[in-house]
Amino acid sequence: MAGNEMAKRLADDLKTAVKAKDKDRIAVLRMILSALKNAELEEREELSDDMELAVIAGHARRVRESIEEFRKGDRPDLVEKEERELAIVMSYLPEQMSDDDIRREAAAIVVETGAAGPRDMGKVMGEMMKRFKGRVDGAAVNRAVTELLRKA
């Protein structure tokens, strides 16, 4: 992890957060750094930039899922806490594509791949996730592709 820019940035930001006594940021940064270290240990090699983004995006996905569960459980206090965490995590990911952009790109990929219905969903999803790695939420892509392929 020592050679990667993202890990260095996270470590520097952690130092700054500790000095500022920003408890939320400290907790989130430690969690992300730990996840990166665990992924590096699993891979038994230094993580590539794409792999680091995938780890951070995975953490963002888990936080989004937690937010949904807390909303269902009527826990606004925990929703608020998780939303603060998500904002911090998202600051380390590339700018996310809007739903309109996702729909537009998914429609183009449907045409490119010749997808004809719901059974071709994997083809379109795979291509979307590959092209826009780190810039799209898988759930948003799934919704857009499902909608497009139902019409096909």
Residue pairs with C-beta under 8 A, 6 or more apart in sequence:
1 7
1 36
1 37
1 40
1 46
1 47
2 46
3 46
4 46
4 47
4 49
4 52
5 49
6 36
6 49
6 52
6 53
6 56
6 92
7 33
7 36
7 47
7 52
9 92
10 29
10 32
10 33
10 36
10 92
11 33
13 25
13 29
14 25
14 26
14 29
14 30
14 33
17 25
17 26
17 29
18 26
24 81
24 84
24 85
24 88
25 88
27 85
28 85
28 88
28 89
29 88
31 59
32 55
32 56
32 59
32 89
32 92
35 55
35 56
35 58
35 59
36 47
36 52
36 55
36 56
39 47
39 51
39 55
40 46
40 47
43 51
47 55
50 133
50 134
53 93
53 94
53 133
53 134
54 133
54 134
56 89
56 92
56 93
56 134
57 93
57 134
59 89
60 86
60 89
60 90
60 93
60 137
61 137
61 138
61 139
63 82
63 85
63 86
63 89
64 86
64 137
64 139
66 78
66 82
67 79
67 82
67 83
67 86
70 76
70 78
70 79
70 82
71 79
90 96
93 134
93 135
94 134
94 135
95 135
96 135
96 136
96 137
97 105
97 132
97 135
97 136
99 140
99 144
102 128
102 136
102 140
102 141
102 144
103 144
103 147
103 148
105 128
105 131
105 132
106 124
106 128
106 141
106 144
106 145
106 148
107 148
109 115
109 124
109 127
109 128
109 131
110 124
110 145
110 148
110 149
110 152
112 127
113 120
113 123
113 124
113 127
114 120
115 121
115 123
115 124
115 149
115 152
116 152
117 149
117 152
118 146
118 149
118 150
120 149
121 145
121 146
121 149
124 145
124 148
124 149
125 138
125 141
125 142
125 145
128 136
128 141
128 145
129 136
129 138
129 141
132 141
